[in-house]
Amino acid sequence: MASTILIIPTDASLYAYKEEIVLNDISYVFNLEWNSRFEYWSLSVMDVNETPIVSGIKLVYGIDLFAQFPANGLPAGNLILNGGDYLRIAEKELGDTVELLFVPKA
């Protein structure tokens, strides 16, 4: 059975926001922030009580963003970026031309 790819909702008009996301039937809070000084997006993942699981993951192309944090409470699957120019993500691209995708482990 093939895994269903989930598009994580993002908003290119906001520079910092939290949203509750259900992955593998578990609720998580994603905190996305634009770093204007160094011009990159970062992601922090928390449980529903907003207890940090992992903080400050820089959103970059070409890697599974969760791979560097095995077995620490993150959902089983790959978190990847899709779209844009595949070089860097500009401030208004996340949620517009760039998607954040979650692929559950089969």
C-alpha positions, -999 to +999 in steps of 0.1 A: +000+000+000+014+034-010+019+062+015-002+093+011+018+124+008+004+152+030+008+189+021+014+208+053-005+241+051+018+271+051+011+308+047+035+330+026+019+362+041+030+355+077+065+357+091+059+337+122+030+314+131+019+282+149-005+256+135-017+223+148-010+194+123-021+158+126+005+133+113+002+096+117-030+102+139-010+123+164-014+161+168+017+183+167+022+220+168+044+234+140+060+268+146+073+284+114+094+315+115+112+337+089+147+348+100+150+382+083+186+387+092+199+355+076+169+351+052+157+316+059+126+297+073+129+276+104+105+250+119+100+239+155+079+209+163+060+206+196+035+183+211-001+196+216+009+211+250+036+231+231+064+211+248+093+213+223+103+181+205+128+197+182+135+234+176+150+256+148+152+232+119+163+253+089+142+246+059+165+235+031+160+216-001+173+181-009+171+164+026+145+148+049+142+176+075+134+150+102+163+126+094+188+143+117+165+137+147+157+100+148+136+085+176+129+116+195+091+119+193+088+131+157+063+113+135+076+084+115+081+097+080+099+122+058+095+160+058+106+175+026+103+207+005+089+208-031+088+236-056+105+269-060+140+271-076+155+244-054+183+267-042+168+286-013+133+296-001+125+333-003+104+348+024+071+349+004+076+314-013+067+291+015+030+283+009+031+300-025+055+283-048+072+260-022+053+232-004+062+215+028+054+178+024+051+149+048+055+113+035+046+087+062+067+056+065+049+026+051 
